[in-house]
Amino acid sequence: MNKGYDFYIDDLLLPITPKKINTKIKNKNKVVTLLNGEELNLLKKPGLTEFSFEFRVPTDDFPAVKQFISPQIILNKLEKLKTEKKAFQFIIIRSSYQENLNNSINKSVTLEDYEILEDADNGADLIISVNLKQYLPIKTKVININADKSKGMTANKGNVPMKAGKLKDNLASQVVHGIKKGVNAFLDVAFGGKKWKTDSK
């Protein structure tokens, strides 16, 4: 790849731009066979994108090196990204003069695996192969409901509030207000088949 490309793994600028990168768009479509023998392709959203490439880690500084970094620092960085089990940013900044690939990449990813190659043909330099996978955070909605006997029952913004209102001498009112006698009676009716009476103590 062109020297004008900048590769970042988290905040680490790779000292030498990788020669190539493989970007794989995962497929999640499912093919089912109908009773008449025909196949039907069920279209689904694409799976998580994967990036794989290898890069050279030099032990000495020379003109092709963008920023010399000690090999041990790079190894420590990769180990930390793997052991801490956290997502990080993978960034490729492409040269503006390449009109067909002037879009950069900035993806949240995880480090799936990496290999370290030591070969006499490369001298003391290391060759590291990495596989990254796109990371999408889990989106959850938390609902907190606070019950207060004096103020009734309320819900957070976005939910329909429930108010207990004034305590009345009937089963529903006592259940809403949390009166033990009413709750027990409701459970008897719902699960025990017993008939509740308002004058029971």
C-alpha positions as YAML, in Angstrom:
chain: A
units: angstrom
residues:
- id: 1
  name: MET
  ca: [0.00, 0.00, 0.00]
- id: 2
  name: ASN
  ca: [1.06, 3.60, -0.50]
- id: 3
  name: LYS
  ca: [3.31, 5.25, 2.07]
- id: 4
  name: GLY
  ca: [0.71, 8.03, 2.23]
- id: 5
  name: TYR
  ca: [-1.59, 5.68, 4.14]
- id: 6
  name: ASP
  ca: [-1.51, 5.93, 7.92]
- id: 7
  name: PHE
  ca: [-2.60, 2.88, 9.94]
- id: 8
  name: TYR
  ca: [-3.60, 3.33, 13.57]
- id: 9
  name: ILE
  ca: [-4.35, 0.53, 16.01]
- id: 10
  name: ASP
  ca: [-5.93, 2.42, 18.87]
- id: 11
  name: ASP
  ca: [-3.49, 5.33, 19.35]
- id: 12
  name: LEU
  ca: [-0.55, 3.41, 17.89]
- id: 13
  name: LEU
  ca: [0.67, 4.54, 14.45]
- id: 14
  name: LEU
  ca: [2.17, 1.55, 12.67]
- id: 15
  name: PRO
  ca: [5.83, 2.31, 11.86]
- id: 16
  name: ILE
  ca: [5.57, 0.89, 8.32]
- id: 17
  name: THR
  ca: [2.38, 0.94, 6.26]
- id: 18
  name: PRO
  ca: [1.17, -2.62, 5.49]
- id: 19
  name: LYS
  ca: [1.46, -3.70, 1.85]
- id: 20
  name: LYS
  ca: [-2.17, -4.82, 1.73]
- id: 21
  name: ILE
  ca: [-5.30, -5.21, 3.81]
- id: 22
  name: ASN
  ca: [-8.13, -7.71, 3.43]
- id: 23
  name: THR
  ca: [-11.60, -6.42, 4.34]
- id: 24
  name: LYS
  ca: [-14.26, -9.11, 4.63]
- id: 25
  name: ILE
  ca: [-17.97, -8.29, 4.79]
- id: 26
  name: LYS
  ca: [-19.58, -11.23, 6.58]
- id: 27
  name: ASN
  ca: [-22.73, -12.78, 5.16]
- id: 28
  name: LYS
  ca: [-25.70, -13.78, 7.35]
- id: 29
  name: ASN
  ca: [-28.22, -14.67, 4.65]
- id: 30
  name: LYS
  ca: [-29.89, -18.04, 5.10]
- id: 31
  name: VAL
  ca: [-30.96, -20.43, 2.35]
- id: 32
  name: VAL
  ca: [-34.00, -22.63, 3.07]
- id: 33
  name: THR
  ca: [-35.42, -25.42, 0.94]
- id: 34
  name: LEU
  ca: [-39.16, -25.33, 0.22]
- id: 35
  name: LEU
  ca: [-41.40, -28.39, 0.05]
- id: 36
  name: ASN
  ca: [-41.34, -28.28, -3.75]
- id: 37
  name: GLY
  ca: [-37.53, -28.47, -3.73]
- id: 38
  name: GLU
  ca: [-36.90, -24.82, -4.61]
- id: 39
  name: GLU
  ca: [-34.43, -22.81, -2.58]
- id: 40
  name: LEU
  ca: [-35.27, -19.48, -1.02]
- id: 41
  name: ASN
  ca: [-32.63, -16.98, 0.10]
- id: 42
  name: LEU
  ca: [-33.64, -15.16, 3.29]
- id: 43
  name: LEU
  ca: [-31.88, -11.80, 3.22]
- id: 44
  name: LYS
  ca: [-30.48, -10.50, 6.49]
- id: 45
  name: LYS
  ca: [-28.29, -7.61, 7.53]
- id: 46
  name: PRO
  ca: [-24.56, -8.18, 6.90]
- id: 47
  name: GLY
  ca: [-22.44, -9.59, 9.68]
- id: 48
  name: LEU
  ca: [-19.54, -7.87, 11.39]
- id: 49
  name: THR
  ca: [-16.77, -6.62, 9.09]
- id: 50
  name: GLU
  ca: [-13.36, -8.21, 9.52]
- id: 51
  name: PHE
  ca: [-9.96, -6.69, 8.74]
- id: 52
  name: SER
  ca: [-6.77, -8.69, 8.36]
- id: 53
  name: PHE
  ca: [-3.28, -7.55, 7.45]
- id: 54
  name: GLU
  ca: [0.35, -7.93, 8.43]
- id: 55
  name: PHE
  ca: [2.90, -5.26, 9.17]
- id: 56
  name: ARG
  ca: [6.61, -5.04, 9.72]
- id: 57
  name: VAL
  ca: [8.09, -3.94, 13.02]
- id: 58
  name: PRO
  ca: [11.63, -2.62, 12.40]
- id: 59
  name: THR
  ca: [14.39, -2.72, 14.98]
- id: 60
  name: ASP
  ca: [16.14, 0.28, 13.40]
- id: 61
  name: ASP
  ca: [15.00, 3.58, 11.96]
- id: 62
  name: PHE
  ca: [15.21, 4.11, 8.18]
- id: 63
  name: PRO
  ca: [13.44, 6.35, 5.58]
- id: 64
  name: ALA
  ca: [10.42, 4.07, 5.08]
- id: 65
  name: VAL
  ca: [9.61, 4.20, 8.80]
- id: 66
  name: LYS
  ca: [6.89, 6.73, 9.59]
- id: 67
  name: GLN
  ca: [7.60, 6.77, 13.30]
- id: 68
  name: PHE
  ca: [10.11, 4.50, 14.94]
- id: 69
  name: ILE
  ca: [8.71, 2.64, 17.93]
- id: 70
  name: SER
  ca: [10.48, 0.01, 19.96]
- id: 71
  name: PRO
  ca: [9.24, -3.50, 19.00]
- id: 72
  name: GLN
  ca: [8.62, -4.27, 22.67]
- id: 73
  name: ILE
  ca: [6.26, -1.30, 22.98]
- id: 74
  name: ILE
  ca: [4.22, -2.61, 20.03]
- id: 75
  name: LEU
  ca: [4.11, -6.12, 21.47]
- id: 76
  name: ASN
  ca: [3.03, -4.77, 24.84]
- id: 77
  name: LYS
  ca: [0.31, -2.73, 23.14]
- id: 78
  name: LEU
  ca: [-1.13, -5.73, 21.31]
- id: 79
  name: GLU
  ca: [-1.04, -7.85, 24.45]
- id: 80
  name: LYS
  ca: [-2.85, -5.14, 26.40]
- id: 81
  name: LEU
  ca: [-5.57, -4.79, 23.76]
- id: 82
  name: LYS
  ca: [-6.13, -8.54, 23.87]
- id: 83
  name: THR
  ca: [-6.03, -9.13, 27.62]
- id: 84
  name: GLU
  ca: [-8.12, -6.10, 28.59]
- id: 85
  name: LYS
  ca: [-10.94, -7.30, 26.31]
- id: 86
  name: LYS
  ca: [-11.93, -3.80, 25.25]
- id: 87
  name: ALA
  ca: [-12.88, -2.31, 21.91]
- id: 88
  name: PHE
  ca: [-10.63, 0.31, 20.30]
- id: 89
  name: GLN
  ca: [-10.47, 2.42, 17.14]
- id: 90
  name: PHE
  ca: [-8.95, 1.13, 13.93]
- id: 91
  name: ILE
  ca: [-8.14, 4.03, 11.62]
- id: 92
  name: ILE
  ca: [-6.79, 4.21, 8.09]
- id: 93
  name: ILE
  ca: [-6.09, 7.69, 6.77]
- id: 94
  name: ARG
  ca: [-5.82, 7.56, 3.01]
- id: 95
  name: SER
  ca: [-4.03, 10.08, 0.79]
- id: 96
  name: SER
  ca: [-6.28, 12.76, -0.63]
- id: 97
  name: TYR
  ca: [-4.69, 12.58, -4.09]
- id: 98
  name: GLN
  ca: [-6.01, 9.03, -4.66]
- id: 99
  name: GLU
  ca: [-9.46, 9.87, -5.97]
- id: 100
  name: ASN
  ca: [-10.70, 6.27, -6.08]
- id: 101
  name: LEU
  ca: [-9.85, 5.59, -2.43]
- id: 102
  name: ASN
  ca: [-9.96, 8.95, -0.74]
- id: 103
  name: ASN
  ca: [-12.31, 7.75, 2.01]
- id: 104
  name: SER
  ca: [-10.72, 6.91, 5.33]
- id: 105
  name: ILE
  ca: [-11.71, 4.16, 7.76]
- id: 106
  name: ASN
  ca: [-12.54, 4.72, 11.39]
- id: 107
  name: LYS
  ca: [-14.11, 1.65, 12.98]
- id: 108
  name: SER
  ca: [-14.56, 0.42, 16.49]
- id: 109
  name: VAL
  ca: [-13.01, -3.06, 16.55]
- id: 110
  name: THR
  ca: [-11.70, -5.84, 18.74]
- id: 111
  name: LEU
  ca: [-8.42, -7.69, 18.38]
- id: 112
  name: GLU
  ca: [-9.39, -11.28, 17.56]
- id: 113
  name: ASP
  ca: [-5.95, -12.83, 17.17]
- id: 114
  name: TYR
  ca: [-2.43, -11.98, 16.07]
- id: 115
  name: GLU
  ca: [0.73, -13.86, 15.10]
- id: 116
  name: ILE
  ca: [4.35, -12.86, 15.49]
- id: 117
  name: LEU
  ca: [6.80, -14.10, 12.87]
- id: 118
  name: GLU
  ca: [10.56, -14.09, 13.32]
- id: 119
  name: ASP
  ca: [12.38, -14.98, 10.11]
- id: 120
  name: ALA
  ca: [16.11, -14.80, 9.35]
- id: 121
  name: ASP
  ca: [15.22, -13.31, 5.95]
- id: 122
  name: ASN
  ca: [13.85, -10.25, 7.78]
- id: 123
  name: GLY
  ca: [16.89, -9.83, 9.99]
- id: 124
  name: ALA
  ca: [15.92, -8.76, 13.49]
- id: 125
  name: ASP
  ca: [12.62, -7.24, 12.29]
- id: 126
  name: LEU
  ca: [9.29, -8.80, 13.28]
- id: 127
  name: ILE
  ca: [6.33, -9.50, 11.02]
- id: 128
  name: ILE
  ca: [3.00, -9.33, 12.85]
- id: 129
  name: SER
  ca: [-0.29, -10.55, 11.39]
- id: 130
  name: VAL
  ca: [-3.49, -9.27, 12.99]
- id: 131
  name: ASN
  ca: [-7.20, -10.01, 12.61]
- id: 132
  name: LEU
  ca: [-9.65, -7.33, 13.71]
- id: 133
  name: LYS
  ca: [-13.42, -7.56, 13.92]
- id: 134
  name: GLN
  ca: [-15.92, -4.73, 13.90]
- id: 135
  name: TYR
  ca: [-17.44, -4.03, 17.31]
- id: 136
  name: LEU
  ca: [-20.99, -2.83, 17.82]
- id: 137
  name: PRO
  ca: [-21.88, -1.88, 21.40]
- id: 138
  name: ILE
  ca: [-24.93, -3.49, 22.97]
- id: 139
  name: LYS
  ca: [-27.81, -1.05, 23.18]
- id: 140
  name: THR
  ca: [-29.97, -1.49, 26.25]
- id: 141
  name: LYS
  ca: [-32.84, 0.46, 27.74]
- id: 142
  name: VAL
  ca: [-32.98, 0.65, 31.51]
- id: 143
  name: ILE
  ca: [-36.32, 1.29, 33.18]
- id: 144
  name: ASN
  ca: [-36.39, 2.22, 36.84]
- id: 145
  name: ILE
  ca: [-39.70, 2.24, 38.66]
- id: 146
  name: ASN
  ca: [-39.80, 3.81, 42.10]
- id: 147
  name: ALA
  ca: [-42.61, 2.94, 44.44]
- id: 148
  name: ASP
  ca: [-43.45, 5.35, 47.26]
- id: 149
  name: LYS
  ca: [-46.45, 4.61, 49.47]
- id: 150
  name: SER
  ca: [-46.96, 8.27, 50.29]
- id: 151
  name: LYS
  ca: [-46.62, 9.54, 46.72]
- id: 152
  name: GLY
  ca: [-47.91, 6.53, 44.83]
- id: 153
  name: MET
  ca: [-46.03, 4.74, 42.09]
- id: 154
  name: THR
  ca: [-44.04, 6.68, 39.49]
- id: 155
  name: ALA
  ca: [-42.00, 5.75, 36.43]
- id: 156
  name: ASN
  ca: [-39.08, 7.37, 34.66]
- id: 157
  name: LYS
  ca: [-39.56, 9.71, 31.73]
- id: 158
  name: GLY
  ca: [-40.81, 7.91, 28.69]
- id: 159
  name: ASN
  ca: [-42.89, 5.42, 30.64]
- id: 160
  name: VAL
  ca: [-46.52, 5.66, 31.65]
- id: 161
  name: PRO
  ca: [-46.70, 6.62, 35.35]
- id: 162
  name: MET
  ca: [-48.91, 4.65, 37.72]
- id: 163
  name: LYS
  ca: [-50.48, 6.43, 40.68]
- id: 164
  name: ALA
  ca: [-51.90, 4.59, 43.63]
- id: 165
  name: GLY
  ca: [-54.47, 7.26, 44.42]
- id: 166
  name: LYS
  ca: [-56.51, 7.33, 47.62]
- id: 167
  name: LEU
  ca: [-56.67, 4.12, 49.65]
- id: 168
  name: LYS
  ca: [-60.08, 2.51, 49.35]
- id: 169
  name: ASP
  ca: [-61.64, -0.48, 51.07]
- id: 170
  name: ASN
  ca: [-61.39, -2.83, 48.10]
- id: 171
  name: LEU
  ca: [-58.95, -5.48, 46.92]
- id: 172
  name: ALA
  ca: [-57.49, -3.58, 43.96]
- id: 173
  name: SER
  ca: [-56.73, -0.47, 46.00]
- id: 174
  name: GLN
  ca: [-55.06, -2.47, 48.78]
- id: 175
  name: VAL
  ca: [-52.90, -4.37, 46.26]
- id: 176
  name: VAL
  ca: [-51.75, -1.11, 44.60]
- id: 177
  name: HIS
  ca: [-50.94, 0.44, 47.97]
- id: 178
  name: GLY
  ca: [-49.06, -2.68, 49.03]
- id: 179
  name: ILE
  ca: [-51.27, -3.45, 52.02]
- id: 180
  name: LYS
  ca: [-50.20, -6.90, 53.16]
- id: 181
  name: LYS
  ca: [-53.73, -8.13, 53.80]
- id: 182
  name: GLY
  ca: [-54.85, -7.13, 50.31]
- id: 183
  name: VAL
  ca: [-51.80, -8.61, 48.61]
- id: 184
  name: ASN
  ca: [-52.22, -11.92, 50.43]
- id: 185
  name: ALA
  ca: [-55.88, -11.99, 49.54]
- id: 186
  name: PHE
  ca: [-55.08, -11.32, 45.88]
- id: 187
  name: LEU
  ca: [-52.62, -14.19, 45.85]
- id: 188
  name: ASP
  ca: [-55.20, -16.47, 47.44]
- id: 189
  name: VAL
  ca: [-57.75, -15.58, 44.78]
- id: 190
  name: ALA
  ca: [-55.26, -15.83, 41.92]
- id: 191
  name: PHE
  ca: [-53.52, -19.03, 42.94]
- id: 192
  name: GLY
  ca: [-55.43, -20.64, 45.76]
- id: 193
  name: GLY
  ca: [-58.99, -20.27, 44.60]
- id: 194
  name: LYS
  ca: [-60.09, -18.67, 47.89]
- id: 195
  name: LYS
  ca: [-62.72, -15.97, 47.95]
- id: 196
  name: TRP
  ca: [-61.61, -12.67, 49.48]
- id: 197
  name: LYS
  ca: [-63.85, -10.79, 51.86]
- id: 198
  name: THR
  ca: [-63.46, -7.09, 52.64]
- id: 199
  name: ASP
  ca: [-64.14, -7.60, 56.32]
- id: 200
  name: SER
  ca: [-61.39, -10.21, 56.79]
- id: 201
  name: LYS
  ca: [-58.53, -9.26, 59.09]
...
